Amino acid sequence: MVKDFFCGCVSGWAQVFCMLPLENIKLKVVSKPEEYNQGYIHAFKKTVAEEGLLSFYKGMLMPLLGVGAQVSLQFGTV
C-alpha cells in the first residue's frame, strides 16, 4: 500500500519534470508573440541564450507538491 503511494508520487514528479519546460515555452509564445514570433524552437533557443537552461524549472515547487499528492492518491486508491 505504501509502495503504491510512493510510486504515484514519483510518477507525478516525473510528469512535472517533463511538462514544465514545455508549458513555460508555450506560455512565452502565447503571452509575448512580438518577441517569440518564430515558433517554439526559436522561443526555446532564445530562452536558453538569455536565461539559461535552468530557467525552465523556475517555480517548480508548488506543481511538484500538488501533482505529487494528486497522483499519489490516485495510485494508492486504485
C-alpha positions as CSV (number, residue, x, y, z in Angstrom):
1,M,0.0,0.0,0.0
2,V,2.8,2.5,0.9
3,K,4.6,1.4,-2.2
4,D,1.7,2.4,-4.4
5,F,1.5,5.9,-2.8
6,F,5.3,6.3,-3.2
7,C,5.3,5.2,-6.9
8,G,2.3,7.5,-7.6
9,C,4.2,10.4,-6.1
10,V,7.3,9.7,-8.1
11,S,5.3,9.4,-11.3
12,G,3.7,12.7,-10.6
13,W,7.1,14.3,-10.1
14,A,8.3,12.8,-13.4
15,Q,5.3,14.3,-15.1
16,V,6.1,17.8,-13.7
17,F,9.8,17.5,-14.7
18,C,8.8,16.6,-18.3
19,M,5.9,19.0,-18.8
20,L,7.0,22.2,-17.0
21,P,9.6,23.3,-19.7
22,L,7.1,22.8,-22.4
23,E,4.5,24.8,-20.5
24,N,7.0,27.6,-20.0
25,I,7.8,27.7,-23.7
26,K,4.1,27.7,-24.6
27,L,3.4,30.5,-22.2
28,K,6.1,32.7,-23.7
29,V,5.0,32.1,-27.2
30,V,1.4,32.9,-26.3
31,S,2.0,35.9,-23.9
32,K,4.8,37.6,-25.9
33,P,4.1,37.0,-29.6
34,E,6.2,40.0,-30.7
35,E,9.3,38.6,-29.1
36,Y,8.8,34.9,-29.8
37,N,7.0,35.1,-33.1
38,Q,9.1,32.5,-34.9
39,G,7.7,29.5,-33.1
40,Y,8.6,27.1,-30.3
41,I,12.1,26.2,-31.4
42,H,13.0,29.9,-31.6
43,A,11.5,30.5,-28.2
44,F,13.5,27.6,-26.7
45,K,16.8,28.8,-28.1
46,K,16.2,32.4,-27.1
47,T,15.2,31.4,-23.6
48,V,18.3,29.2,-23.2
49,A,20.5,32.0,-24.6
50,E,19.1,34.7,-22.3
51,E,18.1,33.0,-19.1
52,G,19.9,29.6,-19.1
53,L,18.7,26.1,-19.2
54,L,17.6,26.0,-15.5
55,S,15.1,28.8,-16.1
56,F,12.7,26.3,-17.5
57,Y,12.3,24.9,-14.0
58,K,11.6,28.1,-12.1
59,G,8.6,27.9,-9.9
60,M,8.5,24.1,-9.8
61,L,8.0,23.5,-6.1
62,M,4.2,24.0,-6.0
63,P,3.5,21.9,-9.0
64,L,5.7,19.2,-7.6
65,L,3.8,19.2,-4.3
66,G,0.3,19.4,-5.9
67,V,0.8,16.9,-8.7
68,G,2.8,14.5,-6.5
69,A,0.0,14.4,-3.9
70,Q,-2.7,14.1,-6.5
71,V,-1.2,11.2,-8.5
72,S,-0.1,9.5,-5.2
73,L,-3.7,9.4,-4.1
74,Q,-4.8,8.1,-7.5
75,F,-2.3,5.3,-7.5
76,G,-2.9,4.4,-3.8
77,T,-6.7,4.2,-4.1
78,V,-6.9,2.4,-7.4
